[in-house]
Each structure stands twice: as structure tokens, then as C-alpha cells.
Amino acid sequence: MGQVWGYRGFGGAEVQEFFERPDPSPGPGEVLVRVEAAGVNPLDHLLRSGHVPTMNGEVPFPQVLGMEAAGTVLALGDGVTGLAVGDRVTGFALTFAGTYAETTLLLAESTARIPDALPATWAATIPVAGTTALDVVDQLDLPSGASVLVNGIGGGVGIAVAQVARDRGLVVTGTASAAKRDLVTALGATFADYSEGDVVERLRPSAPFDAVVDTVGGESLRALAPLAAKPDRVISVGDFSVTEIGGVAVERRLGREGLERVARLMVEGRLDPHITATYPLARAHEALALVESRHATGKLVLDLSL
Ligand SMILES: NC(=O)c1ccc[n+]([C@@H]2O[C@H](COP(=O)([O-])OP(=O)(O)OC[C@H]3O[C@@H](n4cnc5c(N)ncnc54)[C@H](OP(=O)(O)O)[C@@H]3O)[C@@H](O)[C@H]2O)c1
């Protein structure tokens, strides 16, 4: 049996609660892990709220929150290759398995071994924010010296995009609120304060940007999109209506190779997930509430050793 943090029906934070579940047993292509750390992401509260329509009505309750985790392999299902019991790994959870939990099931093909030097808390941020950033920058495939505007540069994905882009020689500008100025500057990016005055007018002299990477969506995306050199150089990670304005959605690759590449960037000192707070499982609600406020800085991570 293990403690998990989840919900018994769709709703706000009030539907969240602890419960116990038996350790799941891994089916074909699945890996049972002892969770050491779990990333906290916007999709966690969006799923809990029932705001992902494709899944409404098909969700077995109770649900466990969380979709990414780092930990140690306890058991392997049939057909799993490249992983062994005792390996330290990071990966995506099996649908409906959840990772705000002491044990969970990861998808073997979306799980990778991690270097000994990599702390579990960092590794837990690789599947969602880390590989999204990698996919964005790979998809843009811009030459060194090209310019990128990152909308929402202070969040988990934005911070990672900024670093992967800088690592490829791109010139990065990012929008964030005033409190994130020092962080953005430390990333080697030019800071653009969206919380005061008209950020579009302030950025216009620097336009066109060779690409606009959007992590915010909605009106903010639509306001900044014209600053891109061409409509199809606007790429959004969270607002798939970007295609209505000629932009593109990030194409996610969820395989082992991307996880390994991001882990390497981390151990080589080229990518820091900027974990601004860690929480024990017992305080998962605080971490998720901060992400749900839409103004978190960097990554928030559950550390099961706390
Ligand atoms: N497609 C995928 O596989 C995938 C993967 C990961 C994430 N996503 C999506 O990407 C989005 C971002 O995820 P995340 O993990 O980076 O979220 P996050 O860590 O919670 O960060 C959100 C950031 O947005 C900033 N922000 C809010 N309103 C803004 C505005 N008007 N202009 C500029 N910045 C603004 C906030 O900073 P301030 O305090 O400065 O406002 C905050 O730092 C979410 O919608 C998420 O679901 C998609």
C-alpha cells in the first residue's frame, strides 16, 4: 500500500484528498517505480477540474494527480527492454496512474535511466517541461544568431526553452511580470515586463522575431503573434488554437531519447530547471495551488524524501 494525493470527482482544490492504494503491478510495457520526486504541472489541475474535454466521462475515479516522476525501478512488466530493477529513472506516468504517490507505473517507452549525478528533483522535471522545451527548439530548427521571443519565460517551460535556445546560440527575449526581471536577465535573455503598460509596443522596435514561443495562450498569444517574422513561426505549447492564426502547436515526442538528451543537458550544466520550491507529499496541495495561480516561477517539485 502507498499514500497518494488525488480526487474522487472533478472540481476545484476542495475535491483533493489523500488516500491509500495498493502498489500497482506493471503490465506489458510498464514499469513500477518507487517515486522519489514528482513534477507539478498546469495539466494536473486542468485534468482535476475536468477541463480536458476529451477525457471527461471516461475517467475512472478516484484519480491520482501528476504525470511525471523520477524514482527507482521496483518491477518491470513483460517486454520492457533497456531498464532493470534498481535503476534510477525518470518518465511519464501510465494514463490514470498518477505520480503524487509513493509508488506508480511509468510507461517504459517514455522512461529513461538517469545519471547518478542528477538529483531526483531535477530529473522529475525532465518529462514535461524539459522535453517540451527540447521539442520546441528542435521544431523551430533556427540557425545560431536567430531571435526568439518567449512569452511566459518565467514558468517551467519558458525557463527551459530560454536555456535550450541560448545553448543553440539563439538570442532570447522573454515576457514576464516585474518580479521575474532578475531571473530572466540571469538566463541571458532580454526582459520584457508584460505587467505594466503595453508590452507589444515596447517590443515592436525589436521585431520581427525569427520565432515567437508561446507558453501563455489566449489573448496574450494573439497580441504577441504579429511580432513574429511569419505567422508559422509562432509556436505554442499550451494553446492549440494557435493554428487559427497561422501558427503551429508543439509536436511532442515522448520517447526515451528526448529524456536522455535533457538529462545530459542538465548534468553538463547547460540546463537548470530552476526549482523554486520543493514540497513533501503531505503539502502537495500548496504546490498545486501555486501552479494553479498561473504565476509560479520555474518548477515546483514534490520531494518524497522530505
Ligand atoms: N504540450 C505540452 O506537452 C505541454 C507541456 C508542458 C506545458 N504545457 C502547457 O504550457 C503552459 C505553461 O506551462 P508551464 O509549466 O510553463 O506553466 P507554469 O510553470 O505554471 O508557468 C506559467 C508562467 O506563465 C506566466 N504568465 C502568466 N500570464 C502571463 C502573461 N500574460 N504574459 C507572460 N507570462 C505570463 C507566469 O509568470 P508571471 O508571474 O510573470 O505572470 C508563470 O511563470 C501550460 O498551459 C501548460 O499546460 C504543455
The ligand as an ORCA input file, in Angstrom:
! r2SCAN-3c Opt
* xyz 0 1
  N       2.136     20.480    -24.948
  C       2.750     20.009    -23.869
  O       3.192     18.855    -23.849
  C       2.931     20.899    -22.679
  C       3.951     20.619    -21.780
  C       4.154     21.475    -20.711
  C       3.314     22.578    -20.536
  N       2.308     22.790    -21.399
  C       1.440     23.955    -21.208
  O       2.245     25.118    -21.279
  C       1.731     26.120    -20.423
  C       2.842     26.622    -19.489
  O       3.284     25.554    -18.677
  P       4.352     25.806    -17.514
  O       4.623     24.511    -16.895
  O       5.472     26.630    -18.032
  O       3.491     26.713    -16.513
  P       3.973     27.445    -15.177
  O       5.291     26.902    -14.732
  O       2.835     27.416    -14.238
  O       4.280     28.944    -15.636
  C       3.304     29.794    -16.070
  C       4.004     31.141    -16.270
  O       3.181     31.963    -17.091
  C       3.498     33.305    -16.753
  N       2.424     34.168    -17.221
  C       1.105     34.138    -16.862
  N       0.436     35.077    -17.570
  C       1.353     35.680    -18.392
  C       1.281     36.704    -19.383
  N       0.128     37.300    -19.689
  N       2.412     37.052    -20.043
  C       3.596     36.456    -19.762
  N       3.726     35.480    -18.822
  C       2.608     35.105    -18.170
  C       3.692     33.294    -15.265
  O       4.655     34.265    -14.913
  P       4.272     35.708    -14.292
  O       4.200     35.541    -12.817
  O       5.411     36.548    -14.728
  O       2.954     36.095    -14.865
  C       4.251     31.893    -14.986
  O       5.648     31.940    -14.739
  C       0.531     25.492    -19.717
  O      -0.627     25.840    -20.427
  C       0.786     24.011    -19.837
  O      -0.394     23.253    -19.777
  C       2.112     21.999    -22.475
*
